[in-house]
Amino acid sequence: MDAELYLDLNTVIHRLDARTKITLFIYTFIGLILFENPLWLLPLCSLILLHGIVSRSLKNLRRIRYILIVLTISSLIMWNIFASGDTPLFWFLDAESAIFSVGRTMLMLFMITGGMILISTTRNEELVLGMIKMGLPYRVGFAISTSLRLVPTIASSLITVTQAQRSRGLDLESGNILARIKKFIPLLIPVFISTIRSTNIFGMALESKGFGARDDRTFYLQMKMGALDYVLLIFGLIFTLTMIFLNLQGYGDIPGLIRF
């Protein structure tokens, strides 16, 4: 199983500058939090889906499908508990809270989808360099880069440990969901130990190479924005400003909604 999330494809989204993709993700984040009513989220959600289809990166969502299912169910239940309205449906559900729960669930799922598209279409070094070019301090960028590299490392270690224990006769498939989770807990101990050991070695390697000895840095990777980058940035800015204006005018709210 490949632990890397980046998809090495040659789509038009992959060829965009990393700064463009980061900025578009920020626009997405701003747009999703503006409206409560899911109908007002549909245009932006449609653009995110189109973005994923063009980049052919939506297939990566399959790798976290169980997490998405759990988040969807829990979100629909919790937002109905912590919100209410003036129009009862049945039991503790109100029409306003049901609509609101759908909107908040869409917000969460499409934020995850937007982030998945970003890391599926942008190499780790391009993503971090794009952040640095946008003003992020190099040390912070390096920490983010290291964290992103640790995710597939930890995933690979977990896969290796799981396969090793299965070869020794450990049954991870039988039982209910709670029993399966309980069986996986002991597998995390060697994974954490291996990660801590690798991190310690990595830190010593950085110190031996004089990390942080100089403030000025050069980069082997060069980035250049093209015409399509500027077109998408201008379109994204106009679209985001339009959504902010509509939000300030009171559009996208749910009348009668009460949040606790």
C-alpha positions in Angstrom: 0.0 0.0 0.0 1.4 3.4 -1.0 1.5 5.8 2.0 2.1 8.9 -0.2 -0.9 11.1 -0.9 0.7 13.0 -3.8 -0.5 11.8 -7.2 2.2 12.1 -9.9 0.0 13.2 -12.8 0.3 15.8 -15.5 -3.0 17.6 -15.1 -3.5 21.3 -15.5 -4.0 21.6 -11.7 -0.7 19.8 -11.1 1.1 22.3 -13.3 -0.2 25.3 -11.4 2.2 27.3 -9.1 2.0 26.1 -5.5 1.2 29.6 -4.3 -1.8 29.6 -6.6 -3.1 26.3 -5.1 -2.5 27.5 -1.6 -4.3 30.8 -2.2 -7.2 29.0 -3.8 -7.4 26.7 -0.8 -7.6 29.8 1.5 -10.4 31.2 -0.7 -12.2 27.9 -0.3 -11.8 28.0 3.5 -13.2 31.5 3.6 -16.1 30.8 1.3 -17.2 27.6 3.2 -17.5 29.3 6.6 -19.6 32.2 5.4 -23.0 30.6 4.9 -25.2 28.4 7.1 -27.7 27.3 4.5 -26.3 24.4 2.4 -28.0 25.7 -0.7 -25.7 28.7 -0.6 -22.7 26.4 -0.3 -23.6 24.4 -3.4 -21.8 26.8 -6.0 -18.6 26.6 -4.1 -18.9 22.9 -3.4 -19.5 22.4 -7.1 -16.3 24.2 -7.9 -14.3 22.1 -5.4 -15.7 18.9 -7.0 -14.8 20.3 -10.5 -11.3 21.1 -9.2 -11.0 17.5 -7.9 -12.3 16.0 -11.2 -9.9 18.0 -13.3 -7.0 17.1 -11.1 -8.1 13.4 -10.9 -7.4 13.5 -7.2 -10.8 12.6 -5.7 -9.8 9.0 -5.7 -7.6 9.7 -2.7 -10.7 10.3 -0.7 -11.3 6.6 -0.9 -8.3 6.1 1.4 -10.1 8.0 4.2 -13.6 6.9 3.4 -14.2 5.3 6.8 -13.1 8.4 8.6 -15.4 10.5 6.3 -18.4 8.2 7.1 -17.8 8.5 10.8 -17.4 12.3 10.6 -20.6 12.6 8.5 -22.8 10.6 10.9 -21.4 12.2 14.0 -21.7 15.7 12.5 -25.3 15.2 11.5 -26.2 14.0 15.0 -24.3 16.5 17.0 -25.4 19.6 15.2 -29.0 18.5 15.6 -28.4 18.2 19.3 -26.7 21.6 19.7 -29.1 23.5 17.5 -32.8 24.0 17.3 -35.5 26.0 15.5 -39.1 27.0 15.4 -40.3 24.2 13.1 -40.5 20.8 14.8 -40.0 17.7 12.6 -40.0 14.7 14.9 -38.5 13.8 18.3 -35.7 16.3 19.0 -35.3 17.3 15.4 -36.3 20.7 14.0 -36.3 21.7 10.3 -33.8 24.5 11.0 -31.4 22.3 12.9 -31.6 19.6 10.2 -30.7 22.1 7.5 -28.0 23.6 9.6 -26.5 20.1 10.3 -26.4 19.4 6.6 -24.6 22.7 6.0 -22.0 22.2 8.7 -21.4 18.6 7.5 -20.9 19.9 3.9 -18.5 22.5 5.3 -16.4 19.9 7.1 -16.4 17.4 4.2 -15.5 19.9 1.5 -12.8 21.4 3.7 -11.2 18.0 3.9 -11.8 17.5 0.2 -10.1 20.8 -0.6 -7.1 19.9 1.6 -6.9 16.5 0.0 -6.9 18.0 -3.5 -4.1 20.4 -2.4 -1.7 17.7 -1.1 -2.7 15.3 -3.9 -1.6 17.8 -6.6 1.3 19.5 -4.9 4.6 18.0 -4.0 5.8 18.4 -0.4 8.8 20.6 -1.3 6.6 22.7 -3.7 4.0 23.2 -1.0 6.5 24.3 1.6 8.5 26.5 -0.7 5.2 28.2 -1.8 4.4 29.0 1.8 7.9 30.4 2.3 7.6 32.5 -0.8 4.3 33.8 0.6 6.1 35.1 3.7 6.2 32.1 6.0 9.5 31.9 8.0 11.9 29.2 6.7 12.1 27.4 10.1 8.3 27.1 10.3 8.2 25.9 6.7 10.8 23.3 7.5 8.8 22.1 10.5 5.7 21.8 8.3 7.7 19.9 5.6 9.0 17.5 8.3 5.6 16.9 9.6 4.2 16.1 6.2 7.0 13.7 5.6 6.4 12.0 8.9 2.8 11.2 8.0 3.6 8.6 5.3 6.5 7.3 7.4 4.2 6.6 10.3 1.6 5.1 8.0 4.2 2.8 6.5 5.4 1.7 9.9 1.8 0.9 10.9 1.3 -1.2 7.8 4.6 -3.0 8.3 3.8 -3.8 12.0 0.3 -4.9 11.1 1.5 -7.2 8.4 4.1 -8.7 10.7 1.6 -9.4 13.4 -0.8 -11.0 10.9 1.9 -13.3 9.8 2.3 -14.4 13.4 -1.4 -15.3 13.6 -3.0 -12.1 14.9 -6.6 -11.9 13.8 -7.6 -8.3 13.2 -10.8 -8.9 11.2 -13.1 -10.8 13.6 -15.3 -9.2 16.2 -17.3 -6.0 16.3 -15.9 -2.6 15.6 -14.9 -2.0 19.3 -13.1 -5.4 19.4 -11.2 -4.5 16.2 -10.1 -1.1 17.6 -8.9 -2.8 20.8 -6.7 -5.2 18.8 -5.1 -2.3 16.9 -4.1 -0.4 20.1 -1.1 -2.7 21.0 0.2 -2.2 17.4 0.6 1.6 18.0 3.3 1.1 20.6 6.1 -0.2 18.3 5.0 2.4 15.7 5.4 5.3 18.2 8.8 3.9 19.4 10.0 3.7 15.8 8.8 7.2 15.1 10.5 8.6 18.2 13.8 6.9 17.3 13.7 8.2 13.8 12.9 11.7 15.0 15.9 11.6 17.4 18.2 10.5 14.6 16.8 13.2 12.3 17.4 15.9 14.9 21.0 14.8 15.4 21.5 14.8 11.6 20.3 18.4 11.4 22.6 19.5 14.2 25.6 17.8 12.6 24.8 19.7 9.3 24.6 23.1 11.0 20.9 23.7 10.5 20.0 27.3 11.2 23.6 28.6 11.1 22.7 31.1 8.4 19.7 33.2 7.9 19.9 33.6 4.2 19.0 30.6 2.1 18.9 29.6 -1.5 16.5 27.0 -3.0 17.2 24.5 -5.8 13.5 24.5 -6.7 12.4 27.5 -8.7 8.8 28.6 -9.0 7.2 30.8 -11.7 3.6 31.8 -12.1 2.0 31.7 -15.5 -1.0 33.3 -17.1 -3.4 30.6 -15.9 -2.2 31.2 -12.3 -3.1 34.9 -12.5 -6.5 34.2 -14.1 -7.5 31.7 -11.4 -6.3 34.0 -8.6 -8.3 36.9 -10.0 -11.4 34.7 -10.5 -11.0 33.2 -6.9 -10.6 36.7 -5.5 -13.7 38.0 -7.2 -15.7 34.9 -6.3 -14.7 35.2 -2.6 -15.4 38.9 -2.4 -18.8 38.3 -3.9 -19.6 35.7 -1.3 -18.4 38.0 1.5 -20.6 40.8 0.1 -23.6 38.4 0.0 -22.9 37.3 3.5 -22.8 40.9 4.8 -26.2 41.5 3.2 -27.6 38.7 5.2 -27.9 36.0 2.6 -27.2 32.4 3.4 -28.6 32.4 7.0 -31.3 30.1 8.3 -34.2 32.0 9.7 -35.4 30.7 13.1 -32.2 28.9 13.9 -31.1 28.7 17.5 -27.5 27.6 18.3 -26.4 26.7 21.8 
